[in-house]
Amino acid sequence: MSLSREHVFCLTSAMALGHSCSADILRRTVSRNPSMSAEQRELLECVEALATLRAGLAEALDDYERSGAVVVATLCRAVIADPLSTFSPVERWGVCAVSGCTVSRQLLVRANGSETLVDARFGHFLRSVWCVSHWELVEASRFEGDANMPEAGTEELCALYLQACEEITATMELTGAALAKRRCAQE
């Protein structure tokens, strides 16, 4: 899914003017409806999971930074801060900024004014971080009826959000274990 600069500007402006699609507002809107559909309930559950994961991700990034994984924390925070982040595949040998390993397939991540080349295998995780961080824009565009956004139903988007949650959770667990192992080896 790709958002244009104008699209993001319109949505963030609308959200700043009070047309927000935050978890709290969505929860209040949906819960006031006595005849809430199964689709609305499913969306609300997804939004609750996203809000919880977002808080956990922020804590994990602080832990990564304290543990010396500054590049990972900085890259994730850049993606979180920039709804216009891009992830472009690069087919050439280079050094991954995260792992320090030489790889043949890279991903050029442009986010928050910086460019970082990482191993392409981190692409799914970084796109998941973007999805979890900017789901309000995706949902707001659905409610605004934007013709430039691809049609996707609640079921498909909930599946996408939950996939992103699973990817981030699994990666955070692996990263946390690797950092803990590295701390033990240093002691």
C-alpha positions as CSV (number, residue, x, y, z in Angstrom):
1,M,0.0,0.0,0.0
2,S,1.4,3.3,-1.0
3,L,0.3,6.7,0.2
4,S,1.0,9.9,-1.7
5,R,2.4,13.0,0.1
6,E,-0.9,14.9,-0.6
7,H,-2.9,12.0,0.7
8,V,-1.0,11.9,4.0
9,F,-1.2,15.6,4.3
10,C,-5.0,15.6,3.8
11,L,-5.5,12.8,6.3
12,T,-3.2,14.1,9.0
13,S,-4.9,17.5,8.6
14,A,-8.3,16.0,8.9
15,M,-7.1,14.0,12.0
16,A,-5.6,17.2,13.5
17,L,-9.0,18.9,13.1
18,G,-10.7,16.2,15.1
19,H,-11.6,13.7,12.5
20,S,-9.4,11.1,14.1
21,C,-9.5,7.4,13.8
22,S,-7.6,6.6,17.0
23,A,-8.3,3.5,19.0
24,D,-10.2,5.5,21.6
25,I,-12.4,7.3,19.1
26,L,-13.1,4.1,17.2
27,R,-13.9,2.2,20.4
28,R,-16.3,4.9,21.5
29,T,-18.0,5.2,18.1
30,V,-18.4,1.4,17.7
31,S,-19.4,0.7,21.3
32,R,-22.2,3.4,21.2
33,N,-23.8,1.4,18.4
34,P,-26.1,-1.1,20.0
35,S,-26.3,-3.2,16.8
36,M,-22.6,-3.6,16.3
37,S,-21.8,-5.9,13.4
38,A,-19.4,-8.8,13.6
39,E,-17.2,-6.8,11.2
40,Q,-17.1,-3.8,13.5
41,R,-16.3,-6.0,16.5
42,E,-13.5,-7.6,14.5
43,L,-12.1,-4.2,13.6
44,L,-12.3,-3.0,17.2
45,E,-10.4,-6.1,18.4
46,C,-7.7,-5.5,15.8
47,V,-7.4,-1.9,16.9
48,E,-7.1,-2.9,20.6
49,A,-4.3,-5.4,19.6
50,L,-2.5,-2.7,17.6
51,A,-2.7,-0.2,20.4
52,T,-1.3,-2.7,22.9
53,L,1.5,-3.8,20.4
54,R,2.4,-0.2,19.7
55,A,3.0,0.5,23.4
56,G,5.1,-2.7,23.6
57,L,7.1,-1.8,20.6
58,A,8.0,1.6,22.1
59,E,9.3,-0.2,25.2
60,A,11.2,-2.7,23.2
61,L,12.9,0.0,21.2
62,D,14.1,1.6,24.4
63,D,15.4,-1.7,25.6
64,Y,17.2,-2.3,22.3
65,E,18.9,1.1,22.5
66,R,20.0,0.4,26.1
67,S,21.4,-2.9,25.0
68,G,23.5,-1.5,22.2
69,A,21.2,-2.1,19.2
70,V,21.0,1.6,18.5
71,V,20.7,1.1,14.7
72,V,17.6,-1.1,15.0
73,A,16.0,1.4,17.4
74,T,16.8,4.4,15.3
75,L,15.6,2.8,12.0
76,C,12.3,1.6,13.6
77,R,11.7,5.0,15.1
78,A,12.3,6.7,11.7
79,V,9.7,4.4,10.1
80,I,7.3,5.0,13.0
81,A,7.7,8.8,12.6
82,D,7.3,9.0,8.9
83,P,4.0,7.9,7.2
84,L,5.8,8.3,3.8
85,S,8.5,5.8,4.5
86,T,9.5,3.8,1.5
87,F,11.1,0.3,1.2
88,S,12.8,-0.2,-2.2
89,P,14.5,-3.5,-3.1
90,V,18.1,-3.2,-4.2
91,E,19.8,-6.1,-6.0
92,R,23.5,-5.6,-5.2
93,W,26.1,-6.7,-2.8
94,G,26.4,-4.5,0.3
95,V,26.7,-4.4,4.1
96,C,23.5,-4.5,6.1
97,A,23.3,-1.5,8.5
98,V,21.6,-3.7,11.1
99,S,23.5,-7.0,11.1
100,G,26.8,-5.9,9.6
101,C,26.7,-8.9,7.3
102,T,27.4,-8.7,3.6
103,V,24.3,-9.6,1.6
104,S,23.3,-9.7,-2.1
105,R,19.7,-8.5,-1.7
106,Q,19.2,-5.2,0.2
107,L,16.3,-3.0,1.0
108,L,16.7,0.8,0.8
109,V,14.6,2.3,3.6
110,R,13.9,6.0,3.3
111,A,12.3,7.3,6.4
112,N,12.2,10.6,8.3
113,G,14.9,12.2,6.1
114,S,17.4,9.3,6.2
115,E,18.3,6.4,4.0
116,T,19.4,3.0,5.3
117,L,20.4,-0.1,3.5
118,V,19.4,-3.3,5.3
119,D,19.2,-7.0,4.4
120,A,16.0,-7.6,2.4
121,R,15.0,-10.2,4.9
122,F,14.2,-7.4,7.4
123,G,11.6,-6.0,4.9
124,H,8.6,-7.8,6.3
125,F,9.4,-6.6,9.8
126,L,9.9,-3.0,8.8
127,R,6.7,-2.9,6.7
128,S,4.9,-4.4,9.7
129,V,6.3,-1.6,11.9
130,W,5.0,0.9,9.4
131,C,1.6,-0.8,9.3
132,V,1.2,-0.9,13.1
133,S,2.4,2.7,13.4
134,H,0.2,4.2,10.7
135,W,-3.0,2.1,10.8
136,E,-5.0,5.3,11.6
137,L,-4.1,6.7,8.2
138,V,-5.2,3.5,6.5
139,E,-8.5,3.4,8.4
140,A,-9.1,7.2,8.0
141,S,-8.7,6.8,4.2
142,R,-11.3,4.1,4.2
143,F,-13.7,6.3,6.1
144,E,-12.9,9.3,4.0
145,G,-13.8,7.2,0.9
146,D,-10.5,8.0,-0.9
147,A,-10.6,6.9,-4.5
148,N,-6.8,6.6,-4.6
149,M,-6.7,3.9,-2.0
150,P,-7.1,0.3,-3.0
151,E,-10.4,-1.3,-1.9
152,A,-10.0,-3.6,1.0
153,G,-12.6,-4.9,3.4
154,T,-12.4,-5.0,7.1
155,E,-11.6,-8.7,7.0
156,E,-8.6,-8.2,4.8
157,L,-7.3,-5.3,6.7
158,C,-7.7,-7.1,10.1
159,A,-5.8,-10.0,8.6
160,L,-3.0,-7.6,7.5
161,Y,-2.9,-5.9,10.9
162,L,-2.8,-9.2,12.8
163,Q,-0.1,-10.5,10.5
164,A,1.9,-7.4,11.2
165,C,1.4,-7.9,15.0
166,E,2.6,-11.5,14.7
167,E,5.7,-10.5,12.7
168,I,6.6,-7.8,15.1
169,T,6.0,-9.9,18.2
170,A,8.1,-12.8,16.8
171,T,10.9,-10.5,15.8
172,M,10.9,-8.7,19.1
173,E,11.1,-12.0,21.0
174,L,14.1,-13.1,18.8
175,T,15.9,-9.8,19.1
176,G,15.3,-9.7,22.9
177,A,16.7,-13.2,23.2
178,A,19.8,-12.4,21.1
179,L,20.5,-9.2,23.0
180,A,20.1,-11.0,26.3
181,K,22.5,-13.7,25.1
182,R,25.0,-11.0,24.1
183,R,24.7,-9.3,27.5
184,C,25.4,-12.7,29.2
185,A,28.4,-13.3,27.0
186,Q,29.8,-9.9,27.9
187,E,29.5,-10.4,31.7
